[in-house]
Amino acid sequence: KLIICEAVRLFKARTGEAKNIPPYPGPNKMRDCFCTVNLDQEEVFRTKIIEKSLCPFYGEDFYCEIPRSFRHLSFYIFDRDVFRRDFSIGKVAVKKEDLQKYHGKDTWFQLQPVSADSEVQGKVHLELRLSEVITDSGVINHKLATRVLECQGLPIVNGQCDPYAAVSLLGPSRSEAKKTKVKRKTNNPQFDEVFYFEVTRPLSYTKRQFDVEEEDVDKLALRVDLWNASNLKFGDEFLGGVRVPLRALGQAGVHDAWYFLQPRENGGKSVKVEELGSLRLNIVYTEDHVFPSEHYTPLRDLLLQSANVAPVSASPAHTLGEVCREKQEAAIPLVRLFLHYGKIVPFISTIAHAEVNRTQDPNTIFRGNSLTSKCIDETMKLAGMHYLQVTLKPIIDEICTDHKSCEIDPVKLKESENLETNRENLRQYVDRIFNVITTSGVRCPTVMCDIFFSLRESAATRFQVDQDVRYTAVSSFIFLRFFAPAILSPNLFHLRPHHPDPATSRTLTLISKTIQTLGSLAKSKSANFKESYMAAFYDYFNEQKYSDAVKNFLDLISTSGKWDQRSIETPIMLKEGSVKLYIKRGNGKGFMIKRAQGRKRFGIKNFKKRWFRLTNHEFTYHKTKGRVKGESALCSIPIENILAVERLEEESFKMKNMFQVIQPERALYIQANNCVEARDWIDILTKVSQCNRKRLSTYHPSAYLNGHWLCCKLSADTASGCTPCTGGLPANIQLDVDGDRETERIYSLFSTYMTKLIKMQEACGSKSVYDGPEQEEYSSFVIDDPQETYKTLKLIVSAVQTLEQQHTKYKRDKFKKTKIGSQEHPIGDKSFQCYIRQQSESSTYSI
């Protein structure tokens, strides 16, 4: 039975801090450092710059789904000088197979030197054949035919890649070197060139058995180095190399395999590692293999019934929260699963009601990091992100652009600044943000309103004497955990593409503190501030109208009525950024490629950098980011004209990270800066256009070039697509969820914490039999009904064990089919011995 299995790679990293960075060689020893996260050499995340420090603290989390295979997860520390140039100080590179060693642990890594010879990626396909050649004199020579077929994924150096291969036979007295032709403007070159090398001294012609002396083979190896042909005076750049011992030929005398490119030995500068400093990281990497839906039916059905289990502490979903090390681990897949099947409101209502009943003081309601709090947080992130962008993004953009001084701490005030002017600037910003929040209730997503209604009712019933608890139960989420954090760190909520500068960040911090206090409805508000200057500033807002506005807003969003999201007249920016553009136009006679005059039809230079903006109304691009007032966009596409957004196959232009935005009469070919950014653009464009009535059901995954579609070879430029579109997303802009993937993630968590499940079963037995004080080792579990909890645990263990058997069988079958040296599993620095052993076993089996 063939099981089609999808691999899902999730990655989360917390960039903690660096220490002992080498000082700057000059009078000012301090550095302005930032850290990047890279998949191989592709940057996917960048921290803020920490100024004037040799021990910078970042404390930033980065979470993403990895959309492609990779070899190394790398972290680079850069220093930005006074001319805004970035220089690498050192790096931490963790191999994919080593990620589990550091999973979930705070680890200090020594920074390693960065050099061109160590920055390699990609793979090469080689074919080696040892053959007999009979000379005119009747003797036999053995020659090695080396065929360099192709490479994939070579690094791009200074915006270009013009690779060639240098092939040499290494030995005690050999240093022959031969080169392939240079392949221009591609990092996936097709060489297909053959080179011949004499391997052994002549053997007797009468000797019938093919033979090579072992001592000669052990001393010989083939070396293939990839280089980038550069016009610079510094010479060609090293891209990577491989060394293949000739014993890889085996008895057959033939070797056909893919190899990962490796760094050049002793290529880097001799720098002592301890001189570069160190970096503290917490890396969480998971790779789940998702089976077809029917495999998850027992566990999925069990989880979806959680809201109906009494007490809810005996439910499978609550049990997952009890055994996981962090509640967040359990909350993410649970919320996504329940959202996907439309059962999030009853589930959260049930666990919230149970938590409220366990709370003794109304002032501490929902203040802990419980499963309820984490689930509501995650629901707001998924269902409320569009609402957040519509509400806050315009004013946040204005604050980040205007750079008005809002510092009100007299100690931090600059000489040229006026305290009263700064207070007035800050007061105006707070007033405007407060007004847009408190008038946005009608746009709050229905699922959030229903959850807030449930929280309000549970809190009011539990604490009937406290008249404000029905407000604080809701404000503790919508203000403290939703709006205030988004104002504080807009880049983490996709309100801004990058970190704000230090001055703007300070302004946002002051605004966030004030908004948080206004929303809390605390009785003694000035006491909430430790700083006297904040208490004095808050006197501006000690008016009843602010409390009334908050209560009216909370009443509106916690009403059970189903509020529809109304159309927004003002365009709201959803995403913007710089990408490269290639335009394909339809003019009634066929397709025309827009390119610069006098240039080749195809090539990297035809792609122009443009600044793209996506709003809820249109998708536009401009020549530069900063537009001249009154200047119109180079192109404007109404959202309703987007028929599909799909990836473009790399073969079309020999370029990575490309996608296409298809319209009725033309399509845009766009290249993003990296794979994560490409996925973000595709996701957001697909989501805003998915309700268009004329959306396509099929598309062409490759371009129309040279009179035909590269994918299906049809010559008609108007031919219908040959591949189904990847649409069919849910109507809500933020609810793109795969139920099977989330169930697999939950299975992985249960499997990881199986020992805790067994201990929880023991705790149930202990509580049922022994009615005295609870044993200390079981005190961490919430068990209200031992019998019901034990039944649930038994069902969970059974479902997990069934899936475990299926995973074991899949891994065993996959291991049997894995061929080391294939394109999917190239030979690396540690897998050559495995390849030799695999070939030996294969030869023995054949004999």
Buried (B, 14 or more C-beta within 10 A) or exposed (E): EEEEBEEBBBBBBBBBBBBBBBEBEEEEEBBBBBBBBBBBBBBBBBBBBBEEBBEBEBEBEBEBEBBBEBBBBBBBBBBBEEEEEEEBBBBBBBBBEEBEEBEBEEBEBBBBBBBBBBBBBBBBBBBBBBBEEEEEEEEBBBBBBBBBBBBBBBBBBEEBBBBBBBBBBBBEEBEEEBBBEBBEBBBBBEBEBBBBBBBBEBBEEEEEEBEBEEEBBEBBBBBBBBBBBBEEEEEBBBBBBBBBBBBBBBEEBBBEBBBBBBBBEEBBEEBEEEEBBBBBBBBBBBBBBBBEEEBBEBBBEBBBBBBEBEBBBBBBBBBBBBBBEEBBBBBBBBBBBBBBBEBBBBBBBBBBBBBBEEBEEBEEBBEEEBBBBBBBBBBBBBBBBBBBBBBBBBBBBEBBEEEBBBBBBEEEBEEEEEEEEBBBBBBEBBBBBBEBBBBBBEBBBBBBBBBBBBBBBBBBEBBEEBEBBBBBBBBBBBBBBBBBBBBBBBBBBBBBEEBBEEBBBBBBBBBBBBBBBBBBBBEEBBEBBEEEBBBEBBEBBEEEEBBEBBBEBBBBBBBEEEBEBEEEEEBBBBBBBBBBBBBBEBEEEEBEBEBEEEEEEBBBEBBBEBBBBBBBBBBBBBBEEEEEEEEEBBBBBEBEBBBBBBBBBBEBBBBBBBBBBBBEEBBBBBBBBBBBBBBBBBBBBBBBBBEBEEBBEEBBBBBBBEEBBBBBEBEEBEEEBBBEBEBEBEEBBBBBBBBBBBBBBBBBBBBBBBEBBEBBBEBBEBBBEEEEEEEEEBEEBBBBBBEBBBBBBEBBBEBBEBBBEBBEEBEEEEEEEEEBBBEEBBBBEEBBEBBBEBBEEEEEEEE
